[in-house]
Amino acid sequence: MSFHGFVTVQSRGTVALPPGLRKKYALDQPGARVEITEREDGVIEVRPLIAVPAAQAYYWSEDWQGREREVDAHLARGEFTEHPDVDAFLGHLDVLDSEDEPAGSDR
């Protein structure tokens, strides 16, 4: 369910978000942040900004997310192989590896 309502802008420009929205988007946590965008059509957008640990920031890069979308598309098309166990998976990798080797290589 989406929210529609009105809030009052206080004298210092402070706007209090309704408690249900704060809880829903974890904006009731200390240090929670929002992104504000003013659009050309006069709409002011407020989006919750979720903090990401620095060690996980790569995952949210556009490049990584693009690759995630590619994988999702492969899965949706059924372009994958399932293996009954780890040994079967490793054996499959060996086969793929040998197919990639140039003829006559001593690898």
N, C-alpha and C positions, 0 to 999 in steps of 0.2 A: 504494500500500500504506500502511495506517495503522499507527501505532505503539501498542503497549501494553507497558508495563513499569513498573519501579519505580526510584525515585531516593531517595537518602538526604538528609534535611534536616540540614545541618551545625549546629554549635552557635550560630552567629550568624544562623541562619535561611536560609542560602544553599542553593540547590538548583541543581545542575549538570544542564543538559539534555544528553541524549545527543548525541554529535557529529553523527550523521546528521540529527537534527532541527534542530540549529543550522545546518547547511549548507543543508538543504532550505528553511528559512524565512529565510535570510540573517541569522540571529542570531549568526553567527560574525564579523560586522563590528563594528569599534569603534563604541560608542555605540548598538548595537542595543537596542531596547526591547520589552517585552511589556506587555500589558494584563492585569490580574488582576481577575476578577469572582467574588465569593462569592455563590452562589445560595442561595435560601431552603431548598432541599432538601439543603444541606450540600456540594454539589459546588463545587469551586474550579476555575474555567476560566482557562487561560492562553492568550492569543492573541498572535501576533506583531504588533507595531505597526510599520508601514512608514512611514518618514518621507516626507513629501511636500513638495517645494519650495513656498515661500509663493506663488510666482507661479502654481502649478498647483492650489492648494487649492480654488478655485472649482469645479473639475471634480468634486471628491469631495463637494460639498455635496448634501444630500438633494434640493433643488430641481433641480439640474443632472442628477443621476442619474435622477430621475423623468422628465425630458425625454429622456434617453438611452433609457430603457425604452420610452417612447412611440415613438421612432424605430424601435427594434428591432421593435416590434409592427407598425408600418406596413410595414417591410421584409418581415417574415414573412408578411403578408397580400398582398404584391405591390403595395402602394400606392405606386408610385414610377414615374418616367419616366427612361429612359436616353437620353443624347444622344451622337451619334457623335463630336462634337468641341466645342470651346469656343464656336465661333461659333453652333452650333445651340443650345447651352445658353443663351447670351446672348439669342438671338432668342426663345427660349421665355420667358425672364424679361420681355422687352419685351411679349410677348403678355399675360402674366399682369398686368403693370403696367397695360396699357391696359384690361384687363377691370375693374380695380379703380377706374379713374378715373370720377368722377361724370359723367353726360351733360352736355355743353356746357362742360366745364372747359377752361381755356386752358393747361394744363400742358405 
